[in-house]
Amino acid sequence: MGVDFGYRGERLGLPEHGPGSVAPLGRRVLALCIDWGLCMLIAYGLLAESAASLSNWTLLVFVTMAMLTVGTIGVTPGKRLLGLRVVALTGQRLSLPRAVLRTLLLALAVPALVWDRDTRGLHDRLAGAVQIRA
C-alpha cells in the first residue's frame, strides 16, 4: 500500500546493480572508518603532541586527504579498498572545487547525516556528487 519510489539511483539515471550503481550505505560507512583510522595514525605519528590534540589533527589530515584524493582521482584510500568512487552526477570526475565543498560539508558531520531517498547525504547533493560502485 506504500508508494513505490523505485530503486536507489533510478532518479539519477544509475543502474540498479553492479558497477555505476549507488554505493551501499554499509560500504560507505566502512570506507569512512578506514579513512578516519588512517588519518588518525598519520596524525598520531607525525603531528599530535598530546592525546588532547589528536582529534583536531586527525580532522585536519582527513579534510586535506579527502579534498586532494577525491578532487584528483575520485577516491579516498578507504573507498579504493572497498571498490567505491565519488563522481559528479554526469558520471565524470568531481572537480576540485566541488570536492572541496563536499569535504568541508562532510567535516561538519550534520550534512552527511541528512539523506535523500537515494541515500545521498546533503554534502553530496550540494556538491552535485554521488558515491557509486567502481
KEGU-851671 format. One record per residue (C-alpha): residue in three letters; x, y, z. Coordinates in steps of 0.1 Angstrom, whole numbers, padded with zeros to 4 digits. Example, Ala and Ser with C-alpha at 12.3 -4.5 7.8 and 13.67 -1.06 7.14 Angstrom:
BEGIN
code=ALA	east=0123	north=-0045	up=0078 $
code=SER	east=0137	north=-0011	up=0071 $
END
This chain:
BEGIN
code=MET	east=0000	north=0000	up=0000 $
code=GLY	east=0031	north=0023	up=0001 $
code=VAL	east=0045	north=0045	up=-0026 $
code=ASP	east=0070	north=0028	up=-0049 $
code=PHE	east=0100	north=0051	up=-0053 $
code=GLY	east=0119	north=0027	up=-0074 $
code=TYR	east=0154	north=0016	up=-0066 $
code=ARG	east=0182	north=0038	up=-0052 $
code=GLY	east=0197	north=0058	up=-0080 $
code=GLU	east=0169	north=0054	up=-0105 $
code=ARG	east=0161	north=0092	up=-0104 $
code=LEU	east=0198	north=0098	up=-0111 $
code=GLY	east=0199	north=0075	up=-0142 $
code=LEU	east=0221	north=0050	up=-0125 $
code=PRO	east=0218	north=0012	up=-0128 $
code=GLU	east=0201	north=-0008	up=-0101 $
code=HIS	east=0230	north=-0032	up=-0095 $
code=GLY	east=0267	north=-0036	up=-0104 $
code=PRO	east=0293	north=-0010	up=-0114 $
code=GLY	east=0279	north=0025	up=-0115 $
code=SER	east=0251	north=0018	up=-0091 $
code=VAL	east=0247	north=0038	up=-0059 $
code=ALA	east=0272	north=0025	up=-0033 $
code=PRO	east=0256	north=0006	up=-0004 $
code=LEU	east=0255	north=0026	up=0029 $
code=GLY	east=0274	north=0000	up=0049 $
code=ARG	east=0304	north=0001	up=0025 $
code=ARG	east=0304	north=0039	up=0026 $
code=VAL	east=0305	north=0039	up=0064 $
code=LEU	east=0332	north=0013	up=0064 $
code=ALA	east=0353	north=0033	up=0039 $
code=LEU	east=0349	north=0064	up=0061 $
code=CYS	east=0361	north=0044	up=0091 $
code=ILE	east=0391	north=0032	up=0072 $
code=ASP	east=0399	north=0067	up=0061 $
code=TRP	east=0395	north=0081	up=0096 $
code=GLY	east=0417	north=0054	up=0111 $
code=LEU	east=0444	north=0061	up=0086 $
code=CYS	east=0442	north=0098	up=0092 $
code=MET	east=0444	north=0091	up=0130 $
code=LEU	east=0475	north=0071	up=0125 $
code=ILE	east=0491	north=0098	up=0105 $
code=ALA	east=0481	north=0125	up=0130 $
code=TYR	east=0494	north=0104	up=0159 $
code=GLY	east=0527	north=0095	up=0143 $
code=LEU	east=0535	north=0129	up=0127 $
code=LEU	east=0516	north=0158	up=0142 $
code=ALA	east=0499	north=0153	up=0176 $
code=GLU	east=0519	north=0164	up=0206 $
code=SER	east=0493	north=0150	up=0231 $
code=ALA	east=0462	north=0129	up=0231 $
code=ALA	east=0441	north=0161	up=0236 $
code=SER	east=0452	north=0175	up=0202 $
code=LEU	east=0449	north=0142	up=0183 $
code=SER	east=0413	north=0147	up=0172 $
code=ASN	east=0419	north=0181	up=0158 $
code=TRP	east=0449	north=0169	up=0139 $
code=THR	east=0430	north=0139	up=0127 $
code=LEU	east=0402	north=0161	up=0113 $
code=LEU	east=0427	north=0183	up=0096 $
code=VAL	east=0445	north=0154	up=0080 $
code=PHE	east=0412	north=0139	up=0070 $
code=VAL	east=0399	north=0171	up=0053 $
code=THR	east=0432	north=0175	up=0035 $
code=MET	east=0433	north=0139	up=0023 $
code=ALA	east=0397	north=0138	up=0012 $
code=MET	east=0399	north=0171	up=-0007 $
code=LEU	east=0430	north=0161	up=-0026 $
code=THR	east=0422	north=0125	up=-0033 $
code=VAL	east=0385	north=0129	up=-0042 $
code=GLY	east=0394	north=0161	up=-0062 $
code=THR	east=0421	north=0144	up=-0082 $
code=ILE	east=0414	north=0107	up=-0086 $
code=GLY	east=0378	north=0104	up=-0072 $
code=VAL	east=0386	north=0080	up=-0044 $
code=THR	east=0400	north=0080	up=-0009 $
code=PRO	east=0421	north=0051	up=0003 $
code=GLY	east=0391	north=0036	up=0021 $
code=LYS	east=0369	north=0039	up=-0009 $
code=ARG	east=0395	north=0024	up=-0031 $
code=LEU	east=0398	north=-0006	up=-0009 $
code=LEU	east=0361	north=-0012	up=-0009 $
code=GLY	east=0355	north=-0005	up=-0046 $
code=LEU	east=0337	north=0028	up=-0044 $
code=ARG	east=0343	north=0062	up=-0060 $
code=VAL	east=0328	north=0097	up=-0060 $
code=VAL	east=0316	north=0111	up=-0093 $
code=ALA	east=0296	north=0141	up=-0105 $
code=LEU	east=0260	north=0134	up=-0115 $
code=THR	east=0272	north=0135	up=-0151 $
code=GLY	east=0294	north=0105	up=-0144 $
code=GLN	east=0326	north=0125	up=-0147 $
code=ARG	east=0353	north=0130	up=-0121 $
code=LEU	east=0342	north=0155	up=-0094 $
code=SER	east=0360	north=0188	up=-0099 $
code=LEU	east=0384	north=0201	up=-0072 $
code=PRO	east=0361	north=0230	up=-0061 $
code=ARG	east=0332	north=0206	up=-0058 $
code=ALA	east=0354	north=0181	up=-0039 $
code=VAL	east=0364	north=0209	up=-0015 $
code=LEU	east=0328	north=0218	up=-0009 $
code=ARG	east=0318	north=0182	up=-0004 $
code=THR	east=0347	north=0176	up=0021 $
code=LEU	east=0340	north=0207	up=0041 $
code=LEU	east=0304	north=0198	up=0044 $
code=LEU	east=0314	north=0162	up=0054 $
code=ALA	east=0337	north=0176	up=0081 $
code=LEU	east=0307	north=0194	up=0096 $
code=ALA	east=0291	north=0159	up=0100 $
code=VAL	east=0255	north=0170	up=0101 $
code=PRO	east=0251	north=0174	up=0063 $
code=ALA	east=0263	north=0138	up=0059 $
code=LEU	east=0236	north=0126	up=0082 $
code=VAL	east=0207	north=0142	up=0062 $
code=TRP	east=0199	north=0118	up=0033 $
code=ASP	east=0175	north=0117	up=0004 $
code=ARG	east=0157	north=0086	up=-0008 $
code=ASP	east=0188	north=0077	up=-0029 $
code=THR	east=0208	north=0076	up=0004 $
code=ARG	east=0229	north=0106	up=-0008 $
code=GLY	east=0239	north=0128	up=0020 $
code=LEU	east=0233	north=0166	up=0019 $
code=HIS	east=0270	north=0171	up=0013 $
code=ASP	east=0268	north=0150	up=-0019 $
code=ARG	east=0236	north=0167	up=-0030 $
code=LEU	east=0250	north=0202	up=-0026 $
code=ALA	east=0282	north=0193	up=-0044 $
code=GLY	east=0264	north=0175	up=-0072 $
code=ALA	east=0280	north=0142	up=-0064 $
code=VAL	east=0271	north=0106	up=-0059 $
code=GLN	east=0291	north=0077	up=-0045 $
code=ILE	east=0290	north=0047	up=-0068 $
code=ARG	east=0304	north=0012	up=-0070 $
code=ALA	east=0335	north=0012	up=-0091 $
END
